[in-house]
Amino acid sequence: MASIKDVAAEAGVSVATVSRVLNGHPSVSDGARQRVRDAVAALGYRPNAVARSLRTDQTRTLGLVISDVMNPYFTELARSVEEEARALGYSVIIGNADERPDLQDHHVTTLLDRRIDGLLVSPTDGGSPRMLEAARGGTPMVFVDRWIPGVDVPVVRSDGQAAVRDLVAHLHRLGHRRLAIIAGPAATTTGRERVEAFRDALAAYGLPLPDAYIGQGDFRAGSGRRVTEGFLDLPEPPDVVFAADNLMALGALDAVRARGLRVPDDLALAAFDDIPWFVHTDPPVTAIAQPTHRLGRAAVRALVDRIAGRPGESVTLPARLVVRRSCGEAPPQQSPVQRSTT
């Protein structure tokens, strides 16, 4: 493997000149700069990232700890984070907390030991000791999707309140009056926020949200199935189930079908967190879509600002309602076939 000394000898310049070219320093003549680039290409030289990090105190690496890699929302988020980071010259190391605070702490510790420049976290549960210690200890950090009240860290998230209001208004227009929710964990900000937004939206129409119509889920499909089975066993089952995330919605769909029932004829279904699969279910699922790609990009930019010593701004982007056919909506009108005449 070629060394920086080999590059210097091939280009006929000093090691210091090669180093300046590799680091983009302007005080190198155009001729010398081109000879160094030619030598690098001819020898296949690759700079030692570890040695460079020791000199610059930066690794050009970001850490991302997500709550559940099996959740399509977080998979999409991770992809957008990686794309934006790469465009800005950073690599990303991803850790999956699997909705476990202890595993979240494990990933945070491992990433910090690897000298990442900054950390993106979607906090699981109410946070975890090592993660909170890092946030309060000055590690450049940004919360994405979820956050922890009282911790001074920029938050990049979507605001689903208006979209939930739009959903409830849509359901009301369709004639639904008994609306239930499969809630996410109460220890998470998103779990609490979506229940409150749903309750407030119902109140605007004079509709109650009885305790029996609030099922406690965990953002996993199994809990969506379990809660929906409980709703179906009630003396007066709901007209609609609103699942506070996509996996719980899929679990709800399983529960309905397992009983030989149909959506929306026997139970209407809506979800928070739209995913590409929802257009392929029968019927396609009405859902609230978050601007996942924009969130990932904004989170990376906020973190890079923090790394550079700038404040890093919190960002809130609106979610939107996507109407399909799982709540009893009329199927889309087919355009009449135009017959040609001769």
N, C-alpha and C positions, 0 to 999 in steps of 0.2 A: 504493500500500500504506500503510495507516494506521501511524502511529508512536505511541510511548508518549505523546508530547506531545498528539497528537490525542485519545487516550483520556482524558487528564487534562482537556482542554478540554471534551470531551463530557460528562464526569462532574462537572465543576465542582470538581475537587480538584487538588492539586499532583501533579507527576510523582513525587515521593517517596512519596506516598500510593498511587499506582497501583503502584509498585514493591513496596511492602509487601504490598499485596493479592495481587499475582502470586506473591510468594514465601511466602505463607501466614503473614505476620507477624501476631501477635494484636493489636497496638496500633492497630487501626483500628475505628471505630464500625461497627455493623451497617448503618446507613444509607449511609455512604460506601462500604462494601464492596459493597453491592448496586448502587449507582450505577456503580461501576467495572465490575462484572460485566456490567451492562446495556450499558455503553458498549463493552466488549470485544466482546460479541455483535453489537451494532448495526454496528460498524465492521469486524468480521471481523479484529480484530487478532490477530497471532501473535507471541509473544515471539521475539527473536533468540537462538537457542540458542548461537551463537558468542560473542555479547557476554555472555550470562549465564555461560558457562563461564569467561570471563576474570575475572569478578567472584568466582565461587565456587570456581574451580580444579577444577571437575568438569564433565564433559560428559554425564553420565548415559548413557554408552555403554560397552558391554562388547565385547571382542573374543573370538571363538571360532575357534581354528585346529584343524580336524579332519583326520584322516589321509587320508580318501578319501571324497569326497562321493558317489561312485558306490556305496558300500557302504550297503545299506539300514539297517544298524545305526546308522551315523553320521548318516544323513538323519533317522532317528527321534530320535536324541539331539539334533541341532540344533533340531528342532522343539520338543522339550520345554524346551530351554534358552531359546529365544526366547519361549515362552509364559510361563515363570516370570519371566524378566527383564521382560517387558512388565507383568506383574502387579505388579512391584516398582518400576515407573516407569523402567525402563532400555530402551534400544534395543540391538540386537546387530548387529555387523558380522562376517560369516563369511568365513574364508579356507580354501581347500582345499589342503592340502599335497601331495596326490596321492602320498603315501608317499615324498616327496623331502625330505631335510633342507634343501637349498638353497632350495626353495620355501617350506618352513616358515619359514626365516629371513626371506625376503622379506616374508611376511605379517606376521610379528612386527614387523619394522621399520616397515612401512606403518601398522599399527595404532597403534603407539606414536607415530608422527609425527602421527597424527590425535588424539592426546591422549585415548585411551580411559582409563576409570577403572580397569579391571582386565582380566585376560586369562585365558581358559580354554584349555587346550592338551591335546590327546591326542598326546603326542610320537611322531613318526615316527622309525624307526630307533632310535638310542640318544640322540636329542636332536640339537641343532644349536647352533653357537656363539652366535648372537645370542639365541636363546631361553634358553640357559643363563646368558648375561650378564644378561638381563632378570630372570630368576628370582633370581639371586644379588645383583642390584643393588637389590632392594627393590620392584620392580613388583608390585602385588597380583596374585597368580597362583594358580590351582588346576589341578592335573592331573586329567583325567577319563578313565576307562577304563584308560589306560596311565600309567606314571609312570617316573621316573628315580631309581634308588636313590642315596642320598647327597645329594640336593637337597632342601633344607628347604622344601617346598611341600606344602600339604594335598592329599591324593589322595582322589578320589571314584571308587569302582570296585565291581565285583561280585566275589564270591568263588565261583568255579565248582568248587572242589575237591569239595564234597559232591555236587554235581550230576554230576560226572564219575564219582565212586564209584557213584552210583545208576545211571548209564548202564552201567558195566561190569558191575555186579550184574545188571542187566536183560538184557544180552547173554549173560552166563554162564547165566542161567536158560533162555534160548532155545536153549542148546546151542552157542553160538559159542566157539571156542577160539583161533583165529588172528585176532588183532585188529591192525590197522595204523592209523597216524595220518598225516594230511597236516598237518604242522606249519606254524605261522606263522614269520615271520622271527625268528631267534635273537637279534637285536639288540633286539627289543621284549620288554618284561616279559610281555605276554600270550602271545607266541609261546613263550617259555621255560616259563612257568607251566603252560600247558595240556599240554605234553608231559610235564612232571614229574608233574602230577596223574594223567595217563593211565597213566604207568609205575607209579606207586605203587598205583593202583587195580588194575592187572593183577597186581602182585606179591602183593596180598592173596589172590588166588586161585591163586597159584603159576604164573601165566602169564608167559612172557617177552615182552619187546619187542625182537626182533632188529633190528639196524641196517637190514636189508633192509625192515623194516616201518615205518621212519620215513622219510617223504618230505618234503623241504624245499620248502615253498610260500612264497608272498609275500602272502597274503590276497587274491589275485586269482583269477578263474575259470580263466584260462589255466594257472596253476600247478596247480590242482586236477585239471585234465584230464591234464596231462603226468605228474604223479605217479601218478595212477590207472592210466594206461597202463603205467607201469613196474611197478606192483603186478601187473597182469594178465599181464605177461610173465614173472613169476617161475615157476620150476619148481613151486613150491607157493604159489599166490596166497592172500592172506588170505581169511577168511570175511567180515570186516567192514572197512570203511574208515570211520574217524572223522575228519571234516574239521574243523579247528580254527577255521573261520569259515564263514559262509553262502555266500560267493561261491565258495570252493574246493569246497564241497559241490555247488554247481550245476555246476562244471567236472567233478567226479567223475561226476555223473549223465550229462553229455554223453559222457564217455569210455566208460561202460558201454553206452550206447545206440548209439554209433558202431560198436561191435563186434557189434551184434545181440544183445546180452545184456540181461538184465532184472534190475532191483532188485525184491525181494531174492532172487529165485530163484538167480541166479548170483553176486551180490555184494551183501551188505547194506550200508546206508549210514546214518550218523548225523552230526549236525553240531552245532557250537557256534554260538550266535547264531541263535535262531529268527527267522523272518521270515514275514509274512503269506502269501507265495507258497508256502510249504512245504505248506500244506493243499491247494493246488491241483495239486501234482505227482502223478504216478501211479507208485508209491504216494505218499501223503503222508509227509513226512520226519520221522522221530524226531529231536528236537533239544533242545538246552539253551537255555533262554530266559533272557536277562538282564532285570532290571527297568529297562528303558531310560528310561522316563518319570520314574521316581523318581530315577534317577541324574542326569538333566539338572536336575531341580528342586533336588536336594541340592547339585549343583555350583554353581549360581547363588547359592544362599543362603550357601554357604561363601565364595564370592568377595565377595559384598556385605559379609559380616563382615570380610573382609580389608581392603576399601576403607574401612570405618568404623574401622579400627585395632584390631579384635578379632582373636583368634588364627585363627579359621576352622578348624573341626574336619575331620579326615579321616573319611570315611564308607565303610563296606564293607557291601554288601547281598548277600543270597544269590541265586544263580541257581537254576533248577529244571529238572528233566527233564520234557519233554513227549513222551509216548509216542504214536506213530502206527503206521505199518505198513511202514516201509522196512527193518526189521531182521527181518522174518519174523513179526511179531506177528499174532495172529488178528484178523480183521476184527471190528468191533463187532457185538454181537448185535442183530439187528433185532427190535423188539417185534412180537409177532404181531398181525395185523390183526384188529380186533374187528368181527365181523359183527353187524349189527343183526338182531333177530328181530321178526317181527310176528305 
